[in-house]
């Protein structure tokens, strides 16, 4: 899933949340028809994003890690990318 698959509302919320300097953020849940299960390209474990409080950011970070989970990305790069 690419970022283009996010709704306009989710894109706006993702940008607004990224600009926050405190721990408050806007909740952005999955919308009907969007992908909820993501499978890590490295370990094959399924991740369910349907309960994510910021679906847009979760999908964007998944894409930035090249379709891998946080753990596998860290093993490959030594960097934590949430």
N, C-alpha and C positions, 0 to 999 in steps of 0.2 A: 504494500500500500504506500502510495506516495502522498506527500503533503496536499496535493491537489484534491485528494479524496476527502479532505476535511471540509466541513461546512464553513461558510463565511463567518458564522458566529464563533465556531471553534478557532478559526484563524485569528480573529480579533481578540478573543479571550487569551489565546496563547501569547500573543504579543503583549497584551496588558499585564499578564502575570509575569512575563520575563522582565518587565520594567520595575516591578515592585522591589522596595528596599527593606520591607518588613516580612513577617511570616504570614501575612494575610494574602489570600488569593481567591480568584473566582472559580467556582466549581464548573467543570465542563465535562459532562458525561457523554458516553457513546450515544450516537443517534441511530435510528432504525436503518438497517441495511449496511452499516459499516462493519468492517472486519473486526472480530473480537478475539480470535485465537491467532497468535503469532508463534511460529516455530523457529527456534534458534538454529541457524545454519550450521553451527559447530557441534553443539551437544544434543540437538534434536528435541529438547524439552519444550513443551507447549506452555505459552504464557497467555493468560486470559486477561485482556484489557477491559473487559466489560464493567469492572468495578473500579477502574481508574478514576480518581477525582479530577484529573486533567488529561482527558483522552488525547487532545491535540498534541500536548507536549510529550506524552508517552509514545505516541506514534512517531513523532519527529525524532526523538532520541533513538528509537529503535532503528530508524532509517539512517541516522548519523553513525550508528555503530555497525552499519552494513548488515543488518538483519541478525545480529547476535545479542545474546543476553549480556547483562552487566558483567557477570562472572567470566564468561568466555572472552569478552572484549578486554577485560583486565589481564587475563592470562596471556593474550596475544600481544598487548601493547604496553602493559604496566600502568595504564591510565584508567582512572575511574571516570566514566562518562555517563551521568544520570540523565 
